[in-house]
Amino acid sequence: MDHVKAWKDPVYRASLAPQDRNGLAPHPAGAIQLADDELTLVAGGALTLEPCASTWPCPTFIC
C-alpha cells in the first residue's frame, strides 16, 4: 500500500480494503476542520468583504 498516494488520491484510497484504510497513518498535515463561525470569516483572500470601488486590481485583495 502506498500511504502518500492514499493521502492524495481519494479514488485510490476508496479502492483500498477497509482494514488497509483503517491502517493508514494520519496525514502529516493533520485534519483540517473549521467551525461554522470560522467559516463565516473566509473571504477568498480578500482583506474585506466590501465591494471594490476602484479599478482593477482591487487593493483589498491579496495576490
C-alpha positions in Angstrom: 0.0 0.0 0.0 1.3 3.5 -0.9 0.5 5.8 2.0 1.3 9.0 0.2 -0.9 8.0 -2.8 -3.7 7.1 -0.3 -3.5 10.5 1.3 -3.6 12.4 -2.1 -5.8 10.3 -4.3 -9.4 9.8 -3.0 -10.1 7.2 -5.7 -7.1 5.1 -4.7 -8.0 5.5 -1.0 -11.6 4.3 -1.7 -10.2 1.3 -3.6 -8.3 0.0 -0.5 -9.7 -2.7 1.6 -11.3 -1.4 4.9 -8.6 -2.9 7.0 -6.0 -1.1 4.8 -7.9 2.2 5.1 -8.1 1.8 8.8 -4.3 1.1 8.9 -3.3 4.3 7.2 -1.1 6.6 9.2 -2.6 10.0 9.8 -1.9 12.6 7.2 1.2 14.6 8.3 -0.7 17.9 7.8 -3.4 16.7 10.1 -7.1 17.0 9.8 -8.4 20.5 9.0 -11.9 21.2 10.3 -13.3 24.7 10.6 -16.2 25.6 12.9 -19.2 27.4 11.3 -18.2 30.7 12.9 -14.7 30.4 11.5 -16.1 29.7 8.0 -18.0 33.0 8.1 -14.7 34.8 8.1 -13.5 33.1 4.9 -13.4 35.7 2.1 -11.3 34.0 -0.6 -8.2 36.1 0.2 -10.0 39.4 0.5 -9.0 41.7 3.2 -12.5 43.0 3.4 -15.9 41.8 2.2 -16.7 45.3 1.0 -17.1 45.6 -2.8 -14.1 47.2 -4.5 -14.9 50.7 -5.9 -11.6 51.3 -7.6 -10.3 50.0 -10.9 -8.6 46.6 -11.2 -6.5 45.5 -9.5 -8.6 45.8 -6.4 -6.4 46.9 -3.4 -8.5 44.9 -1.0 -7.3 41.5 -2.4 -4.1 39.7 -1.6 -2.4 38.3 -4.7 
